[in-house]
Structures are given as structure tokens and as C-alpha cells.
């Protein structure tokens, strides 16, 4: 493991996060979508972003597949590399909130400890865990990428839900039933909760 450099200092900006939030007209925070592959994380994250954008919010979605094309292109799907992937995403999301942006992330992030590690990066109330609740049977039935089929056949190892566990959130800020509710209803539920928390205006 690479050692952390000691020859660095934090350079303070002349523009504060509060300045950026004031310019954008809303608070910044992270919406962390988690759930099994096929649970609708990416679809829901992009739908929520569209709604927020239409309401004048500055947003950006960090999507699992997209991030592995660049930021995490050197990582495998081993347990250690998956942890590192989540760490990188957490730090990227933190930078976005410092920029006054609402960051939405769509990653399986199967382990509670990793999600709690990311939560610890943010002040209380600024990390909103969104659990996309869907049964394994429904997710496998969707299987648009054919990944569950490959995992069942042994072609993919350490696949979440098959031979690697998914640890569902115990007390997520938001839980939506993506296996039974329509996408529009899930978006509506999330927006209502964000309004009730005072994170966005109605």
C-alpha cells in the first residue's frame, strides 16, 4: 500500500462552499443510491437528477460503469479494489459537494462498512443513503446485461447476490421499492423527503 505523503498542506479557497451554495440557490449534499445489480439505481438516479435539474439545481451523477471507464479504470472487482472504488467515489462526491453541487451516485456498494466510511466524510445530514429495494429474483429477471446468467454459470466470480454478499442498509434515509413501484413514484417519494429535510425547496 502506498504511504500518504507528508509534504502536503490543504490550500484554502477564497470562495467558500456557502458562497457556491448561495450562487446555486440550494444546499449541496450527496444522494448515495445502493442496491443489487438490476435494482434500478442508475435509472432512478438519472430520473431524480432530471427532476432536480428541472427545478434549477446543479447536479451530477456518478455512475458505476461510467466511473470504471476513467477514475477507476485500473481497478478489478476484487474485494480490495471494490473498497478502493467506493473510497474514490466518496472523495469525488465530497469534492462535488464542496463545489456546491448535488452529487448522485449509483453503485452497488454492497458492504455496509464501505458505505459508512463514505458517510463519515460528510457532515451530519449531508449523506443521504437511498436503498433501491428489489428482490434478487426481480433483479435476475431484468438482467439486461446478462451478468447474473454469467455469474450463475461461473463465468464471473465474486458477483454480488450470487457468490458475494449484499449487505442491505439497516437505517437508510430513504428506501424505495424499485421492484414494485413505478420510477415516477420513486422519484416523487425521494423529492418529497429532500424537501421535508430542507435540502431543496418545493
TALINGI-V534843 format. One record per backbone hydrogen bond with DSSP energy under -1.0 kcal/mol. NH is the residue of the N-H (numbers start at 1). CO is the residue of the C=O. Records with the same first field share a line. If there is no record, write none. Layout:
NH: CO + CO
This chain:
20: 16
21: 17
22: 18
23: 19
24: 20
25: 21
26: 21
30: 126
31: 103
32: 128
33: 105
34: 130
39: 36
44: 40
45: 41
46: 42
47: 43
48: 44
49: 45
50: 46
51: 47
52: 48
53: 49
54: 50
55: 51
56: 53
57: 52
60: 102
62: 104
64: 106
67: 63
68: 64
69: 66
70: 67
72: 67
73: 70
75: 72
82: 78
83: 79
84: 80
85: 81
86: 82
87: 83
88: 84
89: 85
90: 86
91: 87
92: 88
93: 89
94: 90
95: 91
96: 92
97: 93
98: 94
99: 95
100: 97
101: 96
102: 58
103: 29
104: 60
105: 31
106: 62
107: 33
115: 111
116: 112
117: 113
118: 114
119: 115
120: 116
121: 118
122: 119
126: 123
128: 30
130: 32
131: 174
132: 34
133: 131 + 176
139: 135
140: 136
141: 137
142: 138
143: 139
146: 143
150: 146
151: 147
152: 148
153: 149
154: 151
155: 150
161: 164
162: 159
163: 159
164: 159
167: 110
174: 129
176: 131
178: 176
179: 133
181: 177
186: 182
187: 183
188: 184
189: 185
190: 186
191: 187
192: 188
193: 189
194: 190
195: 191
196: 192
197: 193
198: 195
199: 194
